[in-house]
Amino acid sequence: MRFAHWPLIAVLGATPAWTQTAGTPGAAPLTSLPTADPAKPAGTPGCLAAGNGYLRAQIRGTLKLDVDLHNAELECDGGARPDGSGIRVSFAGPLRSDGRRLRMVFGVATAREGTAGRELPTNLTVIFEGEQRLFATRGDDKCTVDELSQERVGALGGPSRSYRVIARGFCIAPAMALTDQQTILVTTFDFAGRVTFEAPAFQQ
C-alpha cells in the first residue's frame, strides 16, 4: 500500500500506521470479518484462489491516501445486498499487530448475479478498524461504478455460486464521518474481489 504523507497518518515502512482517534477502549469492532470463501481451498492466503484480487483507490480530503493492495494483502467477501437491490463487496487490508486496518465496502445498486453493468449507483463505506473511525456516503447517489463484470469461479454445482467481480468507478461527493464534520472523497477506485450467492438463485 502506498501512502502520501499528511498530518494525520504516518508511514512505517510498507505498513500503514492509522491515526489513533478518540474512541471507547474495548469497543466492539465496527464490522465483522469476512466469511470463508467456498470457492477458495482451505488455507489459501489472500482474496481469490487464483491470486488475481486487488483494490486500488485514491482518497483525498481529511485523509490523503493512495491504496494499492494486491491479492495476498487482502481479505474479501461479498454477496447480495440484504434487501436484494444489488451486490455488496468488502475488502480488508493487512491487519496490524495493534488491531488497526483499512476496510472498504461497496454497495453496488441494481447489479445482479453473473451480469455485467455500467453506470451503477454505488454506496461506499470506508472503515479504519481499531480507531472507531468510519466514513459513509449515506446513499447510492454519490459514487458510480462505471463498468462491472463477473466471472464464475469455484465449483459449478451445489447451493453456493461464486464470482470474481471486477469494477472501476469514482465518487463525485464526499463520504462523511459519523461522529464529526470530517469528510473524505474517494476520487477513483477499482477492484477485483468476489461475491457468493446462496440458494435460492438470486433473481435476475
MDAnalysis code that builds the backbone (N, CA, C; Angstrom):
import MDAnalysis as mda
import numpy as np

u = mda.Universe.empty(612, n_residues=204, atom_resindex=np.repeat(np.arange(204), 3), trajectory=True)
u.add_TopologyAttr("name", ["N", "CA", "C"] * 204)
u.add_TopologyAttr("resid", np.arange(1, 205))
u.add_TopologyAttr("resname", ["MET", "ARG", "PHE", "ALA", "HIS", "TRP", "PRO", "LEU", "ILE", "ALA", "VAL", "LEU", "GLY", "ALA", "THR", "PRO", "ALA", "TRP", "THR", "GLN", "THR", "ALA", "GLY", "THR", "PRO", "GLY", "ALA", "ALA", "PRO", "LEU", "THR", "SER", "LEU", "PRO", "THR", "ALA", "ASP", "PRO", "ALA", "LYS", "PRO", "ALA", "GLY", "THR", "PRO", "GLY", "CYS", "LEU", "ALA", "ALA", "GLY", "ASN", "GLY", "TYR", "LEU", "ARG", "ALA", "GLN", "ILE", "ARG", "GLY", "THR", "LEU", "LYS", "LEU", "ASP", "VAL", "ASP", "LEU", "HIS", "ASN", "ALA", "GLU", "LEU", "GLU", "CYS", "ASP", "GLY", "GLY", "ALA", "ARG", "PRO", "ASP", "GLY", "SER", "GLY", "ILE", "ARG", "VAL", "SER", "PHE", "ALA", "GLY", "PRO", "LEU", "ARG", "SER", "ASP", "GLY", "ARG", "ARG", "LEU", "ARG", "MET", "VAL", "PHE", "GLY", "VAL", "ALA", "THR", "ALA", "ARG", "GLU", "GLY", "THR", "ALA", "GLY", "ARG", "GLU", "LEU", "PRO", "THR", "ASN", "LEU", "THR", "VAL", "ILE", "PHE", "GLU", "GLY", "GLU", "GLN", "ARG", "LEU", "PHE", "ALA", "THR", "ARG", "GLY", "ASP", "ASP", "LYS", "CYS", "THR", "VAL", "ASP", "GLU", "LEU", "SER", "GLN", "GLU", "ARG", "VAL", "GLY", "ALA", "LEU", "GLY", "GLY", "PRO", "SER", "ARG", "SER", "TYR", "ARG", "VAL", "ILE", "ALA", "ARG", "GLY", "PHE", "CYS", "ILE", "ALA", "PRO", "ALA", "MET", "ALA", "LEU", "THR", "ASP", "GLN", "GLN", "THR", "ILE", "LEU", "VAL", "THR", "THR", "PHE", "ASP", "PHE", "ALA", "GLY", "ARG", "VAL", "THR", "PHE", "GLU", "ALA", "PRO", "ALA", "PHE", "GLN", "GLN"])
u.atoms.positions = np.array([
    [0.849, -1.180, 0.000],
    [0.000, 0.000, 0.000],
    [0.887, 1.233, 0.000],
    [0.606, 2.174, -0.865],
    [1.404, 3.378, -0.921],
    [0.643, 4.518, -0.289],
    [1.315, 5.325, 0.507],
    [0.682, 6.415, 1.202],
    [1.465, 7.692, 0.983],
    [0.762, 8.768, 0.659],
    [1.389, 10.076, 0.666],
    [1.379, 10.607, 2.088],
    [2.342, 11.467, 2.436],
    [2.399, 12.000, 3.789],
    [1.328, 13.062, 3.989],
    [0.701, 13.053, 5.121],
    [-0.216, 14.120, 5.519],
    [-0.251, 14.143, 7.032],
    [-0.781, 15.212, 7.660],
    [-0.625, 15.379, 9.101],
    [-1.208, 14.263, 9.948],
    [-2.244, 13.578, 9.480],
    [-2.967, 12.666, 10.356],
    [-2.455, 11.241, 10.315],
    [-1.721, 10.860, 9.266],
    [-1.303, 9.474, 9.145],
    [0.174, 9.416, 8.819],
    [0.899, 8.540, 9.505],
    [2.323, 8.360, 9.258],
    [2.532, 7.067, 8.512],
    [3.738, 6.889, 7.989],
    [4.081, 5.674, 7.274],
    [5.228, 4.998, 7.984],
    [5.081, 3.717, 8.290],
    [6.138, 2.931, 8.895],
    [6.519, 1.845, 7.915],
    [7.594, 2.060, 7.156],
    [7.982, 1.108, 6.131],
    [6.873, 0.966, 5.116],
    [6.515, -0.296, 4.807],
    [5.446, -0.559, 3.838],
    [4.113, -0.756, 4.524],
    [4.053, -0.591, 5.851],
    [2.835, -0.868, 6.603],
    [2.210, 0.424, 7.078],
    [0.921, 0.675, 6.768],
    [0.300, 1.919, 7.169],
    [0.110, 1.993, 8.671],
    [0.321, 3.191, 9.247],
    [0.011, 3.419, 10.654],
    [-1.149, 4.377, 10.712],
    [-2.331, 3.869, 11.060],
    [-3.509, 4.726, 11.065],
    [-3.439, 5.696, 12.230],
    [-4.086, 6.837, 12.078],
    [-4.189, 7.793, 13.159],
    [-5.051, 7.223, 14.268],
    [-4.612, 7.325, 15.503],
    [-5.428, 6.890, 16.625],
    [-6.376, 8.016, 16.983],
    [-7.658, 7.785, 16.857],
    [-8.652, 8.786, 17.169],
    [-9.358, 8.421, 18.456],
    [-10.093, 9.369, 18.967],
    [-10.791, 9.142, 20.228],
    [-11.826, 8.050, 20.051],
    [-11.940, 7.212, 21.032],
    [-12.918, 6.137, 20.998],
    [-12.967, 5.457, 22.350],
    [-13.933, 4.598, 22.522],
    [-14.087, 3.899, 23.781],
    [-13.216, 2.664, 23.801],
    [-12.271, 2.557, 24.751],
    [-11.422, 1.364, 24.803],
    [-12.268, 0.111, 24.922],
    [-11.875, -0.903, 24.153],
    [-12.580, -2.164, 24.225],
    [-13.912, -2.178, 23.509],
    [-14.189, -1.117, 22.700],
    [-15.457, -1.072, 21.993],
    [-15.539, -2.207, 20.982],
    [-16.766, -2.631, 20.690],
    [-16.966, -3.701, 19.729],
    [-16.463, -3.273, 18.362],
    [-15.965, -4.208, 17.541],
    [-15.477, -3.848, 16.213],
    [-16.596, -3.260, 15.363],
    [-16.207, -2.413, 14.407],
    [-17.185, -1.729, 13.592],
    [-17.868, -2.656, 12.597],
    [-17.212, -3.736, 12.236],
    [-17.794, -4.646, 11.265],
    [-17.219, -6.038, 11.485],
    [-17.943, -7.054, 11.049],
    [-17.465, -8.417, 11.229],
    [-16.446, -8.765, 10.162],
    [-15.651, -9.797, 10.421],
    [-14.672, -10.260, 9.458],
    [-15.368, -11.018, 8.344],
    [-14.749, -11.062, 7.149],
    [-15.356, -11.802, 6.041],
    [-15.531, -13.276, 6.388],
    [-16.549, -13.858, 5.814],
    [-16.779, -15.282, 5.994],
    [-15.884, -16.069, 5.054],
    [-15.838, -17.404, 5.247],
    [-14.991, -18.239, 4.403],
    [-15.495, -18.237, 2.966],
    [-14.572, -18.344, 2.031],
    [-14.902, -18.354, 0.611],
    [-15.045, -19.800, 0.144],
    [-16.247, -20.232, -0.245],
    [-16.410, -21.612, -0.684],
    [-15.661, -21.908, -1.972],
    [-15.270, -20.872, -2.724],
    [-14.557, -21.079, -3.974],
    [-13.049, -21.124, -3.777],
    [-12.583, -20.968, -2.542],
    [-11.156, -20.929, -2.271],
    [-10.784, -22.063, -1.337],
    [-9.820, -22.908, -1.694],
    [-9.437, -24.030, -0.843],
    [-8.975, -23.575, 0.531],
    [-9.231, -24.390, 1.539],
    [-8.822, -24.051, 2.905],
    [-7.320, -23.822, 2.953],
    [-6.930, -22.775, 3.664],
    [-5.514, -22.474, 3.824],
    [-4.935, -21.590, 2.732],
    [-5.725, -21.275, 1.688],
    [-5.242, -20.406, 0.624],
    [-5.219, -18.964, 1.112],
    [-4.054, -18.291, 1.070],
    [-3.998, -16.917, 1.550],
    [-4.596, -15.951, 0.553],
    [-5.016, -14.802, 1.044],
    [-5.445, -13.744, 0.156],
    [-6.905, -13.785, -0.223],
    [-7.239, -12.921, -1.165],
    [-8.617, -12.667, -1.549],
    [-9.187, -13.761, -2.441],
    [-8.509, -14.057, -3.550],
    [-9.006, -15.018, -4.528],
    [-8.006, -16.147, -4.716],
    [-8.511, -17.358, -4.908],
    [-7.641, -18.522, -5.046],
    [-6.705, -18.395, -6.242],
    [-7.147, -17.734, -7.298],
    [-6.327, -17.578, -8.498],
    [-5.261, -16.505, -8.344],
    [-5.304, -15.756, -7.242],
    [-4.298, -14.733, -6.991],
    [-4.517, -13.437, -7.731],
    [-5.709, -13.208, -8.292],
    [-5.947, -12.027, -9.104],
    [-6.942, -11.046, -8.482],
    [-6.958, -10.974, -7.163],
    [-7.742, -9.945, -6.492],
    [-6.906, -8.691, -6.274],
    [-7.554, -7.548, -6.169],
    [-6.846, -6.302, -5.895],
    [-7.824, -5.216, -5.468],
    [-7.277, -4.167, -4.873],
    [-8.042, -2.981, -4.507],
    [-7.151, -1.767, -4.680],
    [-7.607, -0.820, -5.474],
    [-6.908, 0.445, -5.653],
    [-7.893, 1.581, -5.456],
    [-7.469, 2.621, -4.770],
    [-8.337, 3.767, -4.545],
    [-7.501, 4.998, -4.225],
    [-8.002, 6.138, -4.620],
    [-7.379, 7.416, -4.286],
    [-8.328, 8.172, -3.370],
    [-7.845, 8.472, -2.169],
    [-8.663, 9.129, -1.157],
    [-8.067, 10.502, -0.856],
    [-8.911, 11.520, -0.855],
    [-8.479, 12.879, -0.556],
    [-9.449, 13.507, 0.442],
    [-9.044, 14.665, 0.993],
    [-9.870, 15.335, 1.980],
    [-9.188, 15.339, 3.331],
    [-9.923, 14.976, 4.379],
    [-9.351, 14.899, 5.720],
    [-8.148, 13.977, 5.744],
    [-8.213, 12.889, 5.001],
    [-7.102, 11.955, 4.859],
    [-6.647, 11.947, 3.405],
    [-5.362, 11.864, 3.191],
    [-4.799, 11.730, 1.848],
    [-4.131, 10.366, 1.767],
    [-4.707, 9.491, 0.952],
    [-4.303, 8.093, 0.979],
    [-4.421, 7.484, -0.414],
    [-3.349, 6.847, -0.890],
    [-3.375, 6.108, -2.147],
    [-3.284, 4.623, -1.810],
    [-4.352, 3.908, -2.064],
    [-4.452, 2.490, -1.723],
    [-4.052, 1.661, -2.943],
    [-3.150, 0.723, -2.765],
    [-2.739, -0.187, -3.833],
    [-2.432, -1.536, -3.192],
    [-3.470, -2.350, -3.024],
    [-3.353, -3.633, -2.334],
    [-3.555, -4.770, -3.323],
    [-2.732, -5.799, -3.177],
    [-2.791, -6.945, -4.060],
    [-3.367, -8.151, -3.320],
    [-3.638, -9.196, -4.060],
    [-4.407, -10.335, -3.579],
    [-3.970, -10.863, -2.215],
    [-2.668, -11.098, -2.032],
    [-2.176, -11.696, -0.791],
    [-2.340, -10.771, 0.408],
    [-2.510, -9.469, 0.160],
    [-2.654, -8.497, 1.241],
    [-4.105, -8.291, 1.646],
    [-5.027, -8.924, 0.956],
    [-6.443, -8.625, 1.109],
    [-7.250, -9.797, 1.652],
    [-8.273, -9.470, 2.436],
    [-9.403, -10.364, 2.676],
    [-10.579, -9.747, 1.932],
    [-11.352, -10.562, 1.237],
    [-12.503, -10.019, 0.524],
    [-13.706, -10.936, 0.694],
    [-14.865, -10.347, 0.565],
    [-16.108, -11.063, 0.758],
    [-17.184, -10.299, 0.000],
    [-18.284, -10.938, -0.295],
    [-19.367, -10.241, -0.968],
    [-20.547, -11.143, -1.232],
    [-21.643, -10.516, -1.607],
    [-22.869, -11.232, -1.906],
    [-23.967, -10.239, -2.221],
    [-25.197, -10.723, -2.202],
    [-26.336, -9.855, -2.450],
    [-26.524, -8.886, -1.285],
    [-26.939, -7.667, -1.582],
    [-27.316, -6.737, -0.517],
    [-28.522, -7.316, 0.232],
    [-28.648, -6.988, 1.515],
    [-29.721, -7.592, 2.318],
    [-31.121, -7.412, 1.739],
    [-31.363, -6.282, 1.067],
    [-32.697, -6.051, 0.509],
    [-32.822, -6.530, -0.933],
    [-31.752, -7.178, -1.456],
    [-31.797, -7.709, -2.807],
    [-31.666, -6.673, -3.904],
    [-31.275, -5.432, -3.557],
    [-31.245, -4.345, -4.539],
    [-29.938, -4.270, -5.318],
    [-29.003, -5.197, -5.102],
    [-27.725, -5.156, -5.780],
    [-26.749, -6.095, -5.100],
    [-25.458, -5.788, -5.201],
    [-24.436, -6.592, -4.539],
    [-23.613, -5.728, -3.601],
    [-22.977, -6.380, -2.643],
    [-22.102, -5.685, -1.705],
    [-20.773, -6.428, -1.670],
    [-19.672, -5.685, -1.848],
    [-18.335, -6.264, -1.884],
    [-17.483, -5.582, -0.821],
    [-16.804, -6.376, 0.008],
    [-15.997, -5.865, 1.115],
    [-14.541, -6.275, 0.933],
    [-13.628, -5.324, 1.228],
    [-12.194, -5.578, 1.191],
    [-11.576, -5.120, 2.507],
    [-10.697, -5.933, 3.062],
    [-9.958, -5.565, 4.266],
    [-8.478, -5.722, 3.992],
    [-7.704, -4.691, 4.335],
    [-6.267, -4.717, 4.121],
    [-5.535, -5.473, 5.211],
    [-4.211, -5.392, 5.222],
    [-3.417, -6.119, 6.215],
    [-3.791, -5.714, 7.643],
    [-3.849, -6.699, 8.521],
    [-4.158, -6.458, 9.923],
    [-2.862, -6.210, 10.688],
    [-2.744, -5.023, 11.305],
    [-1.570, -4.696, 12.086],
    [-1.620, -5.354, 13.450],
    [-0.481, -5.419, 14.102],
    [-0.403, -6.052, 15.417],
    [-1.237, -5.309, 16.454],
    [-1.492, -4.015, 16.222],
    [-2.303, -3.238, 17.163],
    [-3.795, -3.286, 16.827],
    [-4.174, -4.106, 15.846],
    [-5.579, -4.285, 15.513],
    [-6.128, -3.309, 14.509],
    [-5.287, -2.447, 13.953],
    [-5.779, -1.456, 13.002],
    [-5.613, -1.929, 11.555],
    [-6.595, -1.599, 10.729],
    [-6.509, -1.852, 9.303],
    [-7.632, -1.104, 8.584],
    [-7.486, -1.022, 7.281],
    [-8.455, -0.350, 6.426],
    [-9.440, -1.351, 5.855],
    [-10.716, -0.991, 5.866],
    [-11.753, -1.796, 5.214],
    [-12.594, -0.875, 4.340],
    [-12.906, -1.323, 3.131],
    [-13.783, -0.586, 2.230],
    [-14.915, -1.499, 1.787],
    [-16.142, -0.976, 1.830],
    [-17.324, -1.752, 1.477],
    [-18.096, -0.992, 0.391],
    [-18.299, -1.666, -0.738],
    [-19.003, -1.087, -1.877],
    [-20.369, -1.751, -2.008],
    [-21.421, -0.960, -1.971],
    [-22.764, -1.452, -2.216],
    [-23.213, -0.995, -3.593],
    [-23.228, -1.910, -4.556],
    [-23.488, -1.551, -5.955],
    [-24.957, -1.817, -6.270],
    [-25.723, -0.753, -6.421],
    [-27.155, -0.883, -6.659],
    [-27.428, -1.428, -8.051],
    [-28.471, -2.189, -8.169],
    [-29.017, -2.778, -9.403],
    [-28.121, -3.846, -10.029],
    [-26.938, -4.097, -9.482],
    [-26.090, -5.186, -10.008],
    [-26.743, -6.523, -9.682],
    [-26.666, -7.456, -10.629],
    [-27.304, -8.756, -10.454],
    [-26.320, -9.884, -10.684],
    [-26.645, -11.028, -10.149],
    [-25.741, -12.177, -10.207],
    [-25.314, -12.504, -11.627],
    [-23.977, -12.569, -11.838],
    [-23.423, -13.001, -13.110],
    [-23.592, -12.034, -14.261],
    [-24.096, -10.830, -13.997],
    [-24.436, -9.888, -15.059],
    [-23.506, -8.692, -15.059],
    [-23.037, -8.282, -16.233],
    [-22.225, -7.076, -16.364],
    [-23.112, -5.839, -16.233],
    [-22.493, -4.708, -15.937],
    [-23.267, -3.487, -15.804],
    [-22.413, -2.249, -16.021],
    [-23.082, -1.133, -16.274],
    [-22.416, 0.156, -16.460],
    [-23.195, 1.239, -15.722],
    [-22.472, 2.247, -15.254],
    [-23.055, 3.412, -14.596],
    [-24.021, 2.991, -13.488],
    [-23.498, 2.205, -12.552],
    [-24.315, 1.677, -11.463],
    [-24.137, 2.537, -10.215],
    [-25.208, 3.095, -9.661],
    [-25.104, 3.880, -8.422],
    [-24.511, 3.026, -7.300],
    [-23.645, 3.636, -6.495],
    [-22.886, 2.864, -5.507],
    [-22.792, 3.594, -4.177],
    [-23.068, 2.874, -3.118],
    [-22.860, 3.364, -1.756],
    [-21.481, 2.900, -1.285],
    [-20.755, 3.769, -0.589],
    [-19.396, 3.437, -0.157],
    [-19.223, 3.717, 1.327],
    [-18.627, 2.760, 2.023],
    [-18.261, 2.919, 3.429],
    [-16.772, 2.640, 3.566],
    [-16.057, 3.539, 4.244],
    [-14.623, 3.386, 4.481],
    [-14.409, 3.335, 5.984],
    [-13.842, 2.235, 6.475],
    [-13.706, 1.999, 7.907],
    [-12.229, 1.875, 8.265],
    [-11.799, 2.613, 9.276],
    [-10.466, 2.453, 9.830],
    [-10.621, 1.670, 11.131],
    [-10.520, 0.349, 11.011],
    [-10.753, -0.516, 12.155],
    [-9.687, -0.278, 13.220],
    [-10.095, -0.391, 14.482],
    [-9.192, -0.146, 15.591],
    [-9.121, 1.311, 15.997],
    [-9.804, 2.190, 15.248],
    [-9.814, 3.614, 15.555],
    [-11.206, 4.148, 15.838],
    [-12.233, 3.304, 15.652],
    [-13.606, 3.766, 15.756],
    [-13.851, 4.955, 14.817],
    [-13.286, 4.858, 13.610],
    [-13.451, 5.912, 12.604],
    [-14.092, 5.303, 11.365],
    [-15.207, 5.910, 10.920],
    [-15.972, 5.387, 9.801],
    [-16.492, 6.552, 8.966],
    [-16.343, 6.428, 7.648],
    [-16.872, 7.404, 6.707],
    [-17.866, 6.703, 5.794],
    [-18.994, 7.363, 5.484],
    [-20.011, 6.738, 4.643],
    [-20.653, 7.782, 3.740],
    [-20.988, 7.368, 2.511],
    [-21.671, 8.277, 1.598],
    [-23.156, 8.403, 1.922],
    [-23.694, 7.454, 2.675],
    [-25.087, 7.501, 3.137],
    [-26.066, 7.606, 1.972],
    [-25.835, 6.795, 0.979],
    [-26.727, 6.782, -0.180],
    [-25.979, 6.324, -1.415],
    [-26.746, 5.998, -2.485],
    [-26.172, 5.476, -3.716],
    [-25.891, 6.552, -4.758],
    [-26.134, 7.820, -4.418],
    [-26.089, 8.882, -5.425],
    [-24.765, 9.632, -5.483],
    [-23.783, 9.240, -4.669],
    [-22.521, 9.989, -4.616],
    [-21.372, 9.283, -5.318],
    [-21.495, 7.991, -5.567],
    [-20.455, 7.225, -6.259],
    [-21.089, 6.407, -7.378],
    [-20.281, 6.083, -8.384],
    [-20.749, 5.332, -9.543],
    [-19.722, 4.280, -9.934],
    [-20.186, 3.069, -10.196],
    [-19.345, 2.062, -10.844],
    [-19.524, 2.240, -12.339],
    [-18.457, 2.712, -13.000],
    [-18.505, 2.926, -14.448],
    [-18.753, 1.633, -15.203],
    [-18.026, 0.595, -14.783],
    [-18.093, -0.675, -15.507],
    [-17.902, -1.820, -14.530],
    [-18.725, -2.864, -14.645],
    [-18.659, -4.020, -13.769],
    [-18.806, -5.284, -14.599],
    [-17.984, -6.296, -14.292],
    [-18.128, -7.603, -14.927],
    [-17.978, -8.686, -13.875],
    [-18.487, -9.881, -14.185],
    [-18.429, -11.003, -13.251],
    [-17.999, -12.264, -13.989],
    [-17.103, -13.030, -13.347],
    [-16.606, -14.277, -13.911],
    [-16.864, -15.392, -12.906],
    [-17.498, -16.470, -13.335],
    [-17.809, -17.581, -12.427],
    [-16.516, -18.258, -11.969],
    [-16.403, -18.519, -10.673],
    [-15.241, -19.211, -10.110],
    [-15.726, -20.315, -9.183],
    [-14.839, -21.266, -8.874],
    [-15.174, -22.328, -7.942],
    [-16.058, -23.388, -8.565],
    [-16.597, -24.235, -7.702],
    [-17.430, -25.352, -8.148],
    [-18.703, -24.847, -8.812],
    [-19.113, -25.523, -9.869],
    [-20.313, -25.112, -10.588],
    [-21.580, -25.705, -9.982],
    [-21.441, -26.751, -9.186],
    [-22.605, -27.355, -8.556],
    [-22.772, -26.901, -7.122],
    [-23.836, -27.341, -6.478],
    [-24.073, -27.024, -5.081],
    [-24.888, -25.758, -4.870],
    [-25.204, -25.453, -3.611],
    [-26.087, -24.328, -3.318],
    [-25.424, -22.959, -3.406],
    [-24.082, -22.901, -3.429],
    [-23.380, -21.622, -3.468],
    [-22.800, -21.378, -4.856],
    [-22.908, -20.143, -5.316],
    [-22.375, -19.764, -6.616],
    [-21.482, -18.538, -6.418],
    [-20.207, -18.657, -6.781],
    [-19.247, -17.580, -6.549],
    [-18.752, -16.998, -7.868],
    [-18.461, -15.693, -7.818],
    [-17.997, -14.969, -8.992],
    [-16.839, -14.052, -8.605],
    [-15.894, -13.918, -9.521],
    [-14.918, -12.829, -9.430],
    [-15.588, -11.603, -10.025],
    [-15.691, -10.538, -9.237],
    [-16.343, -9.323, -9.693],
    [-15.282, -8.246, -9.881],
    [-15.254, -7.636, -11.056],
    [-14.276, -6.616, -11.408],
    [-15.017, -5.317, -11.667],
    [-14.556, -4.232, -11.060],
    [-15.268, -2.966, -11.198],
    [-14.297, -1.796, -11.118],
    [-14.704, -0.699, -11.739],
    [-13.971, 0.562, -11.595],
    [-14.986, 1.689, -11.549],
    [-14.634, 2.769, -10.832],
    [-15.570, 3.870, -10.711],
    [-14.978, 5.065, -10.005],
    [-15.852, 5.940, -9.523],
    [-15.425, 7.197, -8.920],
    [-16.555, 7.734, -8.041],
    [-16.227, 8.726, -7.231],
    [-17.229, 9.416, -6.418],
    [-17.215, 10.902, -6.772],
    [-18.372, 11.532, -6.746],
    [-18.487, 12.952, -7.047],
    [-18.789, 13.779, -5.801],
    [-19.060, 13.118, -4.686],
    [-19.356, 13.800, -3.435],
    [-18.692, 13.035, -2.297],
    [-18.373, 13.724, -1.197],
    [-17.596, 13.076, -0.139],
    [-18.386, 12.106, 0.712],
    [-17.630, 11.224, 1.370],
    [-18.166, 10.382, 2.441],
    [-17.975, 11.137, 3.750],
    [-18.978, 11.092, 4.593],
    [-18.982, 11.857, 5.838],
    [-18.634, 10.961, 7.016],
    [-17.880, 11.526, 7.971],
    [-17.662, 10.821, 9.227],
    [-18.970, 10.781, 10.004],
    [-19.141, 9.739, 10.803],
    [-20.396, 9.591, 11.548],
    [-20.439, 10.434, 12.806],
    [-19.264, 10.842, 13.314],
    [-19.229, 11.497, 14.625],
    [-18.776, 12.942, 14.593],
    [-18.316, 13.448, 13.452],
    [-17.869, 14.839, 13.375],
    [-18.041, 15.330, 11.948],
    [-17.407, 16.464, 11.626],
    [-17.587, 17.091, 10.321],
    [-16.503, 16.717, 9.319],
    [-15.651, 15.755, 9.624],
    [-14.604, 15.361, 8.694],
    [-15.205, 14.649, 7.473],
    [-14.555, 14.828, 6.326],
    [-15.013, 14.201, 5.093],
    [-13.816, 13.658, 4.309],
    [-14.071, 12.662, 3.498],
    [-13.090, 12.179, 2.536],
    [-13.791, 12.016, 1.195],
    [-13.022, 12.149, 0.112],
    [-13.547, 11.934, -1.227],
    [-12.716, 10.837, -1.894],
    [-13.369, 9.758, -2.272],
    [-12.702, 8.680, -2.997],
    [-12.820, 9.035, -4.479],
    [-11.795, 9.682, -5.010],
    [-11.889, 10.223, -6.356],
    [-11.949, 9.130, -7.420],
    [-11.204, 8.042, -7.224],
    [-11.270, 6.891, -8.134],
    [-11.115, 5.612, -7.322],
    [-11.652, 4.524, -7.847],
    [-11.441, 3.202, -7.255],
    [-11.571, 2.151, -8.339],
    [-10.845, 1.060, -8.171],
    [-11.079, -0.123, -8.986],
    [-10.671, -1.341, -8.175],
    [-11.366, -2.440, -8.409],
    [-11.144, -3.635, -7.587],
    [-11.528, -4.895, -8.336],
    [-10.972, -5.989, -7.834],
    [-11.393, -7.331, -8.233],
    [-11.522, -8.138, -6.951],
    [-12.725, -8.565, -6.645],
    [-12.998, -9.329, -5.439],
    [-13.933, -10.479, -5.756],
    [-14.760, -10.833, -4.789],
    [-15.663, -11.955, -5.015],
    [-17.025, -11.682, -4.415],
    [-18.017, -12.287, -5.012],
    [-19.363, -12.308, -4.459],
    [-19.851, -13.752, -4.502],
    [-20.580, -14.136, -3.482],
    [-21.120, -15.500, -3.394],
    [-22.617, -15.409, -3.145],
    [-23.362, -16.127, -3.919],
    [-24.821, -16.162, -3.793],
    [-25.238, -17.540, -3.329],
    [-26.168, -17.568, -2.399],
    [-26.669, -18.821, -1.856],
    [-28.020, -19.142, -2.451],
    [-28.374, -20.440, -2.502],
    [-29.700, -20.861, -2.970],
    [-30.764, -20.306, -2.009],
    [-31.931, -19.920, -2.516],
    [-32.340, -19.996, -3.920],
    [-31.620, -18.984, -4.775],
    [-31.631, -19.195, -6.096],
    [-30.888, -18.345, -7.018],
    [-31.330, -16.900, -6.875],
    [-30.359, -16.014, -6.933],
    [-30.617, -14.567, -6.928],
    [-31.460, -14.223, -8.156],
    [-32.504, -13.490, -7.945],
    [-33.433, -13.209, -9.029],
    [-32.798, -12.335, -10.102],
    [-32.953, -12.716, -11.361],
    [-32.429, -11.945, -12.482],
    [-33.423, -10.852, -12.872],
])
